[in-house]
């Protein structure tokens, strides 16, 4: 069974007919590393589901500094929620970090699936709630935890990523400069 259906069925049960309908509304593409799926300033038209590989979302501030918001590996969803929901230009980039196979679900097809399979609204509500909780937790961590503690949480949340993504992206995700991150890691390894 395709991974996206397994992902949905963790929360809601699907009939064979519903599975076929979902599969008819998605597009699956393979992308090479460094492919940009969404540029800041564009309207996000898709929710992205990762079959394999790694994606990340980030923005670039006025000082041309990248801020990584999220990594998405196999079985994770990613998108610019602000832009997708409002259909206004967003401020996030979504880039392929490691060669990936990605499922694209357009906003239009998602809305159609909601009408045809109402329980999918429940699935996406739960997905959104989980995302909101994770973002709130990350915000609180950034306000109250040290950089070392944030790095430890990153390692626990993304145990396979630490060897797969550039250190400067990990540094960006935990909110420190690459130089500080390098010194911090060296200090932690001496313990």
N, C-alpha and C positions, 0 to 999 in steps of 0.2 A: 504494500500500500504506500502511495506517495507520502513523504514526510509531512507535507502540509496537512493532509487529512489526519495523520496520526496526531499532529499538533492540535487540531481542532477537536478531535475526539477525546483528548485529555479532559475536555470541559463539557462538550455536548455530544450526544450520540447522533450518528448520521445514517440514513437509509442508503441503500445502493443508488437510488434515484438522485438523492441529494448529493452524494459524492460525485456522480457523473455531472450534475449541474455545476458544482463548484469547479471541477476540472475543466469544464467547457468555458469558464469565465476567467481563467488565469492564463498567463503567458510565462513560459520558462526560458530563460536565457543563460548562456555562459558568458562570463566576463573575465578579462585578464586583470591582473593587479594594476592599480593606478587608474582604472576607468572611473570617471566621474559620472554617477547616475543622476545626480541632481546638483545644480549650481545655485548658490545664493542669488536671490533676485528672481528665480523662476517659481512658478506655481507647482507645488507637488501634486502630481496626478496619480501617484501609486502608493500603496503600502507594499513594502518589500519583505519577503520571507526568504531566509537563507537556507537553501538545501545543503550547500557545502561552501567552504571558504569563510572569509571574514570581511565584513563591511564596517565602516565607521561613519558617524555623523560628526560634523565639526563646523565651527564658524571661524571667521578670521576678523579680528578687530581692526580698528583704524591704524594700529601700530604694526599691522601685518603679523600678528601673533595668532597662531592657531589655538583654539580651545576645543578639545575633544569632548563631546557630550556623551557619546555612546559607542560601544563596539557591539556588533551583532555577529555571532557565529552560528554554526549549524543549529537549526531549530528555533532561531530567534527572529522576531519582527523588528523592522526599523522603518522610519519615515520622518518627515518634517510634519509633526502633528498640527502645528499652528497653520501651516500653509494648506495641508490636506483638508482640514476641517473648514477653514475660512475661505479657501480657494483664492487667497491673496498671495502675492510673492512672499517667499520665506527668506530666512537669513542663514539657512543651513546648507552645507554641502554634504552629499552622501557619496562616499568613494569606496571602491573595492580595494581592500588592503592586501588580500591574498586571492589568487584566482578563485572564482566563485561561480556556483550555479544558483540563480536567484529566481524566485517566483514573483511576478508582478501582478498585483490585483488593483485594477483601476478603481478610482472613486465611483465612477459610473457603474461598473460591474458589482462593486461592493454594495451599493444602494439597491441594485436589482436583486442581488442575493438576499439582502435583508427582507425585501418584499416576498420573495419566493420561499425563503427558508428563515422564518422569523427567529428561530433559536440562534442564528448566527449573530443577531444583535446582542444576545446574551454573551456569546463568546467574545465579541469585540468589546463589550462593556467590561467584562472581567479583565481582558487584556489591558484595556485603558486604565482600569482601577489599579492593576498591578504596576503599571508604568508610573502612575501618579504616586503611589506609595514609594516605589524605588527612587523616583526623582526627589521626593520630599526627604527621604532618608539620606540621599546623597548631599542635598543642600545642608541638612543638619550636620552631617559628617564634615563637610567643608567648613562649617562655622565652628565646630567644637573639637574636632580631632586634629592631632598633629599630622604632619606629612607622612611620618613613619606609619602611624595608625591607618591613614588613608591608603597607603601602599599595601599594607597587610590585608586590608579589606578587599582591595583590588585583586590581590593574589588569590584570596579565598573565593571571590565571585567569578573570576576568570582564570582558573588554574592553568588552562592550556594556552592562554594567550601570552603569558609573560615571556615565553620563548619565541613567539611568532610575530609580535608587533614591535616596531622600533621603540627604543627606550624613550625617545623624545615624545612619542605619542602617549606612552604610559605617564610620563612626567606631566604632559598637558592634561590628561584625564584626572590626575590627582591634584592638579593646580599648582605645580612648581615648575621652575625653569629646568631645562635639561642639565645644566651645570650643578644646580642644587641637588637634583635627583641622583646624579652620578656620585657626588660626595656622600649623600645620605645612604645610598646602597653600599658603598665601600665601608662606611662606618657600621652599618648593620651586619655586614659579612664578617667583620672583625670580632663580633660578639660570640 
